[in-house]
Each structure stands twice: as C-alpha cells, then as structure tokens.
C-alpha cells in the first residue's frame, strides 16, 4: 500500500526555501510528469527530499525515525536526506496519508 503525502502550509513554505525550488518558479503545478520533475530536481536538496518522501510513502513505519512525539503514536521525526522532517501517519484514512508538518535542517547543523 502506498500512502499519499500532503504538506501543511508551514511545510510548503519550508519547501520553497530549499535548494532546487527556484527551478519550479515558472512551472504550473501539475504541469510536469513525475519523471520530468525528478529529472528537473536531480542533484538538489528538494530533489533528494522528494525521492526520500516517495520511499517513505511506500513504508512509513520502516523509515529512519529519529524521534516520536510524546502522546501521539503516529507523529514522527525522520532524517530524509539532509533534512529533519516531522510527519504524521494516518493509516485509517482512504487513501492513507502522511502529513508533513515541518522541514528543517537537523539540530546541531
């Protein structure tokens, strides 16, 4: 089962600050195929993050979890590429969803 990945507004803002985002400024949302997007962002921080999110979407519980949020079993922080990404897994929704809430450099960098 593959999960759908969605972003909160704060996570979307953080995406715009990543290396590679400037390559998307003149492109309408949905205008590129997945393969074209992957090629356009190859070698950038954003490209690496999107590849890692694809892997996470296929196995949200098997990824490199760094920490779990106290009291919220499905809230996790994982290291994806060079970024710490906090996300929530919602397996009971249809389709199941991973909601990315924050994207930031890992603490100590």
CNS distance restraints for C-alpha pairs under 8 A (distance, minus, plus):
assign (resid   1 and name CA) (resid  58 and name CA) 6.50 0.50 0.50
assign (resid   2 and name CA) (resid  57 and name CA) 5.49 0.50 0.50
assign (resid   2 and name CA) (resid  58 and name CA) 4.57 0.50 0.50
assign (resid   2 and name CA) (resid  59 and name CA) 7.40 0.50 0.50
assign (resid   2 and name CA) (resid  96 and name CA) 7.63 0.50 0.50
assign (resid   3 and name CA) (resid  57 and name CA) 4.69 0.50 0.50
assign (resid   3 and name CA) (resid  58 and name CA) 6.26 0.50 0.50
assign (resid   3 and name CA) (resid  60 and name CA) 7.85 0.50 0.50
assign (resid   3 and name CA) (resid  95 and name CA) 6.78 0.50 0.50
assign (resid   3 and name CA) (resid  96 and name CA) 5.04 0.50 0.50
assign (resid   3 and name CA) (resid  97 and name CA) 5.13 0.50 0.50
assign (resid   3 and name CA) (resid  98 and name CA) 6.34 0.50 0.50
assign (resid   4 and name CA) (resid  57 and name CA) 6.54 0.50 0.50
assign (resid   4 and name CA) (resid  95 and name CA) 6.73 0.50 0.50
assign (resid   4 and name CA) (resid  96 and name CA) 6.22 0.50 0.50
assign (resid   4 and name CA) (resid  97 and name CA) 4.72 0.50 0.50
assign (resid   4 and name CA) (resid  98 and name CA) 6.09 0.50 0.50
assign (resid   5 and name CA) (resid  53 and name CA) 7.59 0.50 0.50
assign (resid   5 and name CA) (resid  57 and name CA) 6.70 0.50 0.50
assign (resid   5 and name CA) (resid  97 and name CA) 5.83 0.50 0.50
assign (resid   5 and name CA) (resid  98 and name CA) 4.81 0.50 0.50
assign (resid   5 and name CA) (resid  99 and name CA) 5.95 0.50 0.50
assign (resid   5 and name CA) (resid 100 and name CA) 7.22 0.50 0.50
assign (resid   6 and name CA) (resid  97 and name CA) 7.15 0.50 0.50
assign (resid   6 and name CA) (resid  98 and name CA) 6.28 0.50 0.50
assign (resid   6 and name CA) (resid  99 and name CA) 4.92 0.50 0.50
assign (resid   6 and name CA) (resid 100 and name CA) 6.19 0.50 0.50
assign (resid   7 and name CA) (resid  11 and name CA) 5.60 0.50 0.50
assign (resid   7 and name CA) (resid  12 and name CA) 5.97 0.50 0.50
assign (resid   7 and name CA) (resid  99 and name CA) 5.58 0.50 0.50
assign (resid   7 and name CA) (resid 100 and name CA) 4.79 0.50 0.50
assign (resid   7 and name CA) (resid 101 and name CA) 6.30 0.50 0.50
assign (resid   8 and name CA) (resid  12 and name CA) 6.24 0.50 0.50
assign (resid   8 and name CA) (resid  99 and name CA) 7.02 0.50 0.50
assign (resid   8 and name CA) (resid 100 and name CA) 6.31 0.50 0.50
assign (resid   8 and name CA) (resid 101 and name CA) 5.37 0.50 0.50
assign (resid   8 and name CA) (resid 102 and name CA) 7.88 0.50 0.50
assign (resid   9 and name CA) (resid  13 and name CA) 6.28 0.50 0.50
assign (resid  10 and name CA) (resid  14 and name CA) 6.35 0.50 0.50
assign (resid  10 and name CA) (resid 101 and name CA) 6.79 0.50 0.50
assign (resid  10 and name CA) (resid 102 and name CA) 6.60 0.50 0.50
assign (resid  11 and name CA) (resid  15 and name CA) 6.23 0.50 0.50
assign (resid  11 and name CA) (resid 100 and name CA) 6.46 0.50 0.50
assign (resid  11 and name CA) (resid 101 and name CA) 5.45 0.50 0.50
assign (resid  11 and name CA) (resid 102 and name CA) 4.94 0.50 0.50
assign (resid  11 and name CA) (resid 103 and name CA) 5.87 0.50 0.50
assign (resid  12 and name CA) (resid  16 and name CA) 6.58 0.50 0.50
assign (resid  13 and name CA) (resid  17 and name CA) 6.99 0.50 0.50
assign (resid  14 and name CA) (resid  18 and name CA) 6.95 0.50 0.50
assign (resid  14 and name CA) (resid 102 and name CA) 7.53 0.50 0.50
assign (resid  14 and name CA) (resid 103 and name CA) 6.06 0.50 0.50
assign (resid  14 and name CA) (resid 104 and name CA) 7.40 0.50 0.50
assign (resid  15 and name CA) (resid  21 and name CA) 7.02 0.50 0.50
assign (resid  15 and name CA) (resid  46 and name CA) 7.23 0.50 0.50
assign (resid  15 and name CA) (resid 103 and name CA) 7.44 0.50 0.50
assign (resid  16 and name CA) (resid  21 and name CA) 5.41 0.50 0.50
assign (resid  16 and name CA) (resid  22 and name CA) 7.75 0.50 0.50
assign (resid  17 and name CA) (resid  21 and name CA) 6.72 0.50 0.50
assign (resid  18 and name CA) (resid  45 and name CA) 6.25 0.50 0.50
assign (resid  18 and name CA) (resid  46 and name CA) 5.81 0.50 0.50
assign (resid  19 and name CA) (resid  44 and name CA) 5.65 0.50 0.50
assign (resid  19 and name CA) (resid  45 and name CA) 5.19 0.50 0.50
assign (resid  19 and name CA) (resid  46 and name CA) 5.94 0.50 0.50
assign (resid  20 and name CA) (resid  24 and name CA) 7.55 0.50 0.50
assign (resid  20 and name CA) (resid  41 and name CA) 5.92 0.50 0.50
assign (resid  20 and name CA) (resid  44 and name CA) 5.20 0.50 0.50
assign (resid  20 and name CA) (resid  45 and name CA) 6.41 0.50 0.50
assign (resid  20 and name CA) (resid  46 and name CA) 5.42 0.50 0.50
assign (resid  20 and name CA) (resid  47 and name CA) 6.97 0.50 0.50
assign (resid  21 and name CA) (resid  25 and name CA) 7.08 0.50 0.50
assign (resid  21 and name CA) (resid  46 and name CA) 6.67 0.50 0.50
assign (resid  23 and name CA) (resid  40 and name CA) 7.39 0.50 0.50
assign (resid  23 and name CA) (resid  41 and name CA) 7.43 0.50 0.50
assign (resid  27 and name CA) (resid  31 and name CA) 6.73 0.50 0.50
assign (resid  32 and name CA) (resid  36 and name CA) 5.71 0.50 0.50
assign (resid  32 and name CA) (resid  37 and name CA) 5.79 0.50 0.50
assign (resid  33 and name CA) (resid  37 and name CA) 6.11 0.50 0.50
assign (resid  34 and name CA) (resid  38 and name CA) 6.11 0.50 0.50
assign (resid  35 and name CA) (resid  39 and name CA) 6.19 0.50 0.50
assign (resid  36 and name CA) (resid  40 and name CA) 6.09 0.50 0.50
assign (resid  37 and name CA) (resid  41 and name CA) 6.18 0.50 0.50
assign (resid  38 and name CA) (resid  42 and name CA) 5.92 0.50 0.50
assign (resid  38 and name CA) (resid  47 and name CA) 6.46 0.50 0.50
assign (resid  38 and name CA) (resid  51 and name CA) 7.90 0.50 0.50
assign (resid  41 and name CA) (resid  46 and name CA) 6.68 0.50 0.50
assign (resid  41 and name CA) (resid  47 and name CA) 4.55 0.50 0.50
assign (resid  42 and name CA) (resid  47 and name CA) 5.37 0.50 0.50
assign (resid  42 and name CA) (resid  48 and name CA) 7.38 0.50 0.50
assign (resid  43 and name CA) (resid  47 and name CA) 6.46 0.50 0.50
assign (resid  43 and name CA) (resid  48 and name CA) 7.10 0.50 0.50
assign (resid  44 and name CA) (resid  48 and name CA) 6.29 0.50 0.50
assign (resid  45 and name CA) (resid  49 and name CA) 6.19 0.50 0.50
assign (resid  45 and name CA) (resid  81 and name CA) 7.60 0.50 0.50
assign (resid  45 and name CA) (resid  82 and name CA) 7.55 0.50 0.50
assign (resid  46 and name CA) (resid  50 and name CA) 6.18 0.50 0.50
assign (resid  47 and name CA) (resid  51 and name CA) 6.30 0.50 0.50
assign (resid  48 and name CA) (resid  52 and name CA) 6.18 0.50 0.50
assign (resid  48 and name CA) (resid  81 and name CA) 6.10 0.50 0.50
assign (resid  49 and name CA) (resid  53 and name CA) 6.07 0.50 0.50
assign (resid  49 and name CA) (resid  80 and name CA) 6.13 0.50 0.50
assign (resid  49 and name CA) (resid  81 and name CA) 6.00 0.50 0.50
assign (resid  49 and name CA) (resid  83 and name CA) 7.73 0.50 0.50
assign (resid  50 and name CA) (resid  54 and name CA) 6.31 0.50 0.50
assign (resid  51 and name CA) (resid  55 and name CA) 6.61 0.50 0.50
assign (resid  52 and name CA) (resid  56 and name CA) 6.18 0.50 0.50
assign (resid  52 and name CA) (resid  80 and name CA) 5.87 0.50 0.50
assign (resid  52 and name CA) (resid  81 and name CA) 6.93 0.50 0.50
assign (resid  53 and name CA) (resid  57 and name CA) 6.01 0.50 0.50
assign (resid  53 and name CA) (resid  80 and name CA) 7.58 0.50 0.50
assign (resid  54 and name CA) (resid  58 and name CA) 6.64 0.50 0.50
assign (resid  55 and name CA) (resid  59 and name CA) 6.63 0.50 0.50
assign (resid  56 and name CA) (resid  60 and name CA) 4.86 0.50 0.50
assign (resid  56 and name CA) (resid  62 and name CA) 7.83 0.50 0.50
assign (resid  56 and name CA) (resid  63 and name CA) 6.19 0.50 0.50
assign (resid  57 and name CA) (resid  98 and name CA) 7.14 0.50 0.50
assign (resid  59 and name CA) (resid  63 and name CA) 6.77 0.50 0.50
assign (resid  60 and name CA) (resid  89 and name CA) 7.11 0.50 0.50
assign (resid  60 and name CA) (resid  98 and name CA) 7.72 0.50 0.50
assign (resid  63 and name CA) (resid  78 and name CA) 7.25 0.50 0.50
assign (resid  64 and name CA) (resid  78 and name CA) 5.45 0.50 0.50
assign (resid  64 and name CA) (resid  79 and name CA) 6.24 0.50 0.50
assign (resid  64 and name CA) (resid  80 and name CA) 7.85 0.50 0.50
assign (resid  65 and name CA) (resid  76 and name CA) 6.36 0.50 0.50
assign (resid  65 and name CA) (resid  77 and name CA) 5.75 0.50 0.50
assign (resid  65 and name CA) (resid  78 and name CA) 4.30 0.50 0.50
assign (resid  65 and name CA) (resid  79 and name CA) 6.97 0.50 0.50
assign (resid  66 and name CA) (resid  76 and name CA) 7.45 0.50 0.50
assign (resid  66 and name CA) (resid  77 and name CA) 5.53 0.50 0.50
assign (resid  66 and name CA) (resid  78 and name CA) 5.05 0.50 0.50
assign (resid  66 and name CA) (resid  79 and name CA) 6.78 0.50 0.50
assign (resid  67 and name CA) (resid  76 and name CA) 5.85 0.50 0.50
assign (resid  67 and name CA) (resid  77 and name CA) 5.28 0.50 0.50
assign (resid  67 and name CA) (resid  78 and name CA) 7.11 0.50 0.50
assign (resid  68 and name CA) (resid  72 and name CA) 7.56 0.50 0.50
assign (resid  68 and name CA) (resid  73 and name CA) 7.00 0.50 0.50
assign (resid  68 and name CA) (resid  74 and name CA) 7.59 0.50 0.50
assign (resid  68 and name CA) (resid  75 and name CA) 5.86 0.50 0.50
assign (resid  68 and name CA) (resid  76 and name CA) 4.52 0.50 0.50
assign (resid  68 and name CA) (resid  77 and name CA) 6.34 0.50 0.50
assign (resid  69 and name CA) (resid  73 and name CA) 7.02 0.50 0.50
assign (resid  69 and name CA) (resid  74 and name CA) 7.94 0.50 0.50
assign (resid  69 and name CA) (resid  75 and name CA) 5.41 0.50 0.50
assign (resid  69 and name CA) (resid  76 and name CA) 6.06 0.50 0.50
assign (resid  69 and name CA) (resid  77 and name CA) 7.88 0.50 0.50
assign (resid  74 and name CA) (resid  88 and name CA) 5.45 0.50 0.50
assign (resid  74 and name CA) (resid  89 and name CA) 5.20 0.50 0.50
assign (resid  74 and name CA) (resid  90 and name CA) 7.26 0.50 0.50
assign (resid  75 and name CA) (resid  86 and name CA) 7.18 0.50 0.50
assign (resid  75 and name CA) (resid  87 and name CA) 5.74 0.50 0.50
assign (resid  75 and name CA) (resid  88 and name CA) 4.33 0.50 0.50
assign (resid  75 and name CA) (resid  89 and name CA) 6.57 0.50 0.50
assign (resid  76 and name CA) (resid  86 and name CA) 5.57 0.50 0.50
assign (resid  76 and name CA) (resid  87 and name CA) 5.45 0.50 0.50
assign (resid  76 and name CA) (resid  88 and name CA) 6.25 0.50 0.50
assign (resid  77 and name CA) (resid  84 and name CA) 6.48 0.50 0.50
assign (resid  77 and name CA) (resid  85 and name CA) 5.41 0.50 0.50
assign (resid  77 and name CA) (resid  86 and name CA) 4.14 0.50 0.50
assign (resid  77 and name CA) (resid  87 and name CA) 6.28 0.50 0.50
assign (resid  78 and name CA) (resid  84 and name CA) 5.69 0.50 0.50
assign (resid  78 and name CA) (resid  85 and name CA) 5.39 0.50 0.50
assign (resid  78 and name CA) (resid  86 and name CA) 6.45 0.50 0.50
assign (resid  79 and name CA) (resid  83 and name CA) 5.68 0.50 0.50
assign (resid  79 and name CA) (resid  84 and name CA) 4.65 0.50 0.50
assign (resid  79 and name CA) (resid  85 and name CA) 6.25 0.50 0.50
assign (resid  79 and name CA) (resid 106 and name CA) 7.66 0.50 0.50
assign (resid  80 and name CA) (resid  84 and name CA) 6.24 0.50 0.50
assign (resid  80 and name CA) (resid  85 and name CA) 6.61 0.50 0.50
assign (resid  82 and name CA) (resid 105 and name CA) 6.71 0.50 0.50
assign (resid  82 and name CA) (resid 106 and name CA) 7.42 0.50 0.50
assign (resid  83 and name CA) (resid 103 and name CA) 6.55 0.50 0.50
assign (resid  83 and name CA) (resid 104 and name CA) 5.57 0.50 0.50
assign (resid  83 and name CA) (resid 105 and name CA) 4.72 0.50 0.50
assign (resid  83 and name CA) (resid 106 and name CA) 5.84 0.50 0.50
assign (resid  84 and name CA) (resid 103 and name CA) 5.90 0.50 0.50
assign (resid  84 and name CA) (resid 104 and name CA) 5.36 0.50 0.50
assign (resid  84 and name CA) (resid 105 and name CA) 5.64 0.50 0.50
assign (resid  84 and name CA) (resid 106 and name CA) 4.99 0.50 0.50
assign (resid  85 and name CA) (resid 100 and name CA) 7.01 0.50 0.50
assign (resid  85 and name CA) (resid 101 and name CA) 7.58 0.50 0.50
assign (resid  85 and name CA) (resid 102 and name CA) 5.67 0.50 0.50
assign (resid  85 and name CA) (resid 103 and name CA) 4.63 0.50 0.50
assign (resid  85 and name CA) (resid 104 and name CA) 6.57 0.50 0.50
assign (resid  86 and name CA) (resid 100 and name CA) 5.98 0.50 0.50
assign (resid  86 and name CA) (resid 101 and name CA) 5.59 0.50 0.50
assign (resid  86 and name CA) (resid 102 and name CA) 5.11 0.50 0.50
assign (resid  86 and name CA) (resid 103 and name CA) 6.61 0.50 0.50
assign (resid  87 and name CA) (resid  98 and name CA) 6.47 0.50 0.50
assign (resid  87 and name CA) (resid  99 and name CA) 5.36 0.50 0.50
assign (resid  87 and name CA) (resid 100 and name CA) 4.24 0.50 0.50
assign (resid  87 and name CA) (resid 101 and name CA) 5.43 0.50 0.50
assign (resid  87 and name CA) (resid 102 and name CA) 7.18 0.50 0.50
assign (resid  88 and name CA) (resid  98 and name CA) 5.60 0.50 0.50
assign (resid  88 and name CA) (resid  99 and name CA) 5.14 0.50 0.50
assign (resid  88 and name CA) (resid 100 and name CA) 6.55 0.50 0.50
assign (resid  88 and name CA) (resid 101 and name CA) 7.50 0.50 0.50
assign (resid  89 and name CA) (resid  96 and name CA) 7.92 0.50 0.50
assign (resid  89 and name CA) (resid  97 and name CA) 6.13 0.50 0.50
assign (resid  89 and name CA) (resid  98 and name CA) 4.63 0.50 0.50
assign (resid  89 and name CA) (resid  99 and name CA) 6.56 0.50 0.50
assign (resid  90 and name CA) (resid  96 and name CA) 5.83 0.50 0.50
assign (resid  90 and name CA) (resid  97 and name CA) 5.17 0.50 0.50
assign (resid  90 and name CA) (resid  98 and name CA) 6.16 0.50 0.50
assign (resid  90 and name CA) (resid  99 and name CA) 7.87 0.50 0.50
assign (resid  91 and name CA) (resid  96 and name CA) 4.69 0.50 0.50
assign (resid  91 and name CA) (resid  97 and name CA) 6.43 0.50 0.50
assign (resid  92 and name CA) (resid  96 and name CA) 6.12 0.50 0.50
assign (resid  93 and name CA) (resid  97 and name CA) 6.61 0.50 0.50
assign (resid 105 and name CA) (resid 109 and name CA) 6.68 0.50 0.50
